[in-house]
């Protein structure tokens, strides 16, 4: 059983229609307990029969697709070089002789050869009439990209998972048709059934449901970090217990980058403003004739404004009613400014008045 996820026989790796027994922790512990009771070849036989090995059981999109299955195919160099350049996409002058490549470049190559409309690099080279076997292989590569598209989604629904499973079945059907077509020919030297990475597609959407989208287990984000880590290893370690030393060197680099970003941000904030040339060729009035910069003009009333610019169609129609309507429709009361003639509040003057009453008491005779 070569698959680390299930107990599929080695001869049925490309059977995408069948579900085989999934490995569980309970079963593995049971097999190990049985093996520990035995010795020698008998112990090794139990482990081999169940395909127990110390390997990663979660799919890695980079090495299953772009760095696994795809780079074993060759392409047409001339038409690859003629593909227009695109932002964020590596451009290749050829792919049949590459001195350096990684999973990211293989991913871009797979995108280069398939556009949403037609297979750019091979549509006029490999046709069904000219090369039936090659055309079947192109169909396999097309369904390969469809599967990769669904696996790469960062948000999944029940619908996308179902369509992704259907795409895997379509790929299996296309690959089976190609294998049957090349049987007993000179192209029958490739054993597709021995590629374990093709069988792992069966478990991809189960992993997505159990562990989240493929970016959670994809090693592509760390591809470009290999270069800096290699430099830290060669230049800043003593080649003994290198992990803490590399981590310390990378931490220092991160702190230095943050300090540099802070300095650049500080310089940008205290700068003298945008880089505007001091001299502008030509007459400014010839460039913009309806805007003039100058000192503030004295305040005038609306009737005087209309009289001064009675020949100007933009100003002669201004009235107090139009202005009030304009600002009333576009500004709220909170946005309106206070009038120039401010109201001054004067405190009331309080005066105290006192009344004095004098009276004389006459005696009452008894």
Secondary structure, DSSP 8 states (H G I E B T S, - for coil): ---SSB---GGGTT--S----B--HHHHHHHHHHHHTS-HHHHHHHHHHTT--S---S--HIIIIIIIIGGGS---HHHHHTS--BTTB---S-SSS-S---HHHHHHHHHHH--SSS-TTTTTTS-TTT-HHHHHHHHHHHHHHHHHHHHT-SS--HHHHHHHHHHHHHHHHHHHHHHHHHTTSTTTT--GGG-HHHHTHHHHHHHHHHH--GGGT--GGGTTHHHHHHHHHHHS--SSSHHHHHHHHHHHHHHHHHHHHHHHHHHHHTS-SS---S--SS-HHHH-SS-----------HHHHHHHTTT-TTTTT--HHHHHHHHHHH--TTTS---SS-------------------------
